């Protein structure tokens, strides 16, 4: 899946999801989504961040599965687990991953 918020939303709209449904999913109103898509001068950084936080996915190199930036941060930014070898391997992979967030915010 693309990590470009506009491409994500346009793909969902093409797939039949409505602007109102997308807005509800990210906690904004339909007008904000519409303005962000249609008005080049509209500063929709807050909408873009909400879209990426809710809908962005990428393949985790360790899990070989799609995860959200929030899930990624949960794995990568935790303390090194010491009681489970499998979790230690996962944590070590996270430390060199290009998706690893710098801090607790979304990737």
N, C-alpha and C positions, 0 to 999 in steps of 0.2 A: 504494500500500500504506500502511496506517496506520502511524504512528510510535508508537502506544501498544503497549507490549510485551504487555500482557494480551490486547488485541484480536488481535494477530499470532498469539499462541499459540492462542487459542480458535479462530481461523480455520483454523489448521493442523490442530487436533484435529478440527474439523468436516469438514475435507477428507480425513480418514483417517490422518493422521500420529499416531503414538502418543506418549505422554509420554516413554517410554523413548528413542524416536528423537530427540525434541527435546532431551532431556537430553544425549544423546550428542553431538549437534551443537554444544552450547554448553559442554560439558565439566563438566557437573554430573550428579548422580544423579537417577533418576526421582522419588525421594521429595522432593527439593528443588522440583522442578517441581510436583508434586502439592500440596505444602504451600503454595507460593506462590499457586497458583490457588484452593485451597479454604479456607485459613485466613486470615481477615482480620487477625489479630494477628501473623502471620508477617512478619518483616522480610526481605523478599526483594529488597532493592535490588541485591544482587550478581547475582541471577538476572535481574532486569529489565535490568540493564546488559549482561549477556551475551547476552540475547535480542536487544536492540537492536543490539548490535555485530555479531551474526551475521546477523540477518534483516531489519533495517530497510533500506528503500530509499526514495529519492525521485528526482524528475526534476531532473536538472542543467539549469539554464537555458541553458547554453552547448552542451552535447552533445545536449540534447533526448532524453535516454535515462535510464533508471533507473541509479543508482549507489549504492554503500554509503557510509556516513559515513567509513569508512576511505579509500576512493578519493577522496572529496571533499576530505578533509584533505590527501591526497597532492598534489592539484592546487593547492589554495588556499594551503597553508602553505609551499610551496617558494619558492625564490628566483625572481625574475622571469627567465624564460628570455630569452636575448639572441640566440640563433642561429636561431630559427624564428618567423616572423611569426604563424603560426597558433597556436602555443603561447603567444605573448605575448598575443594576443586572448583566449585561454582564461583565462590567469592574470588579466588585467584584469577579466574578467567575474566571476571568483571573488572578487575583492577587494570587490565590492559586493553579493555574493549573500547572501540571508538564511540560507542553509544553512551558510555559512562558519563553521567552528569557531574558537574563540578561541585555542586552543593545539593541541598535538599529540594531545589526547584525542579520543574519539568525539564526534560532534555530537549 
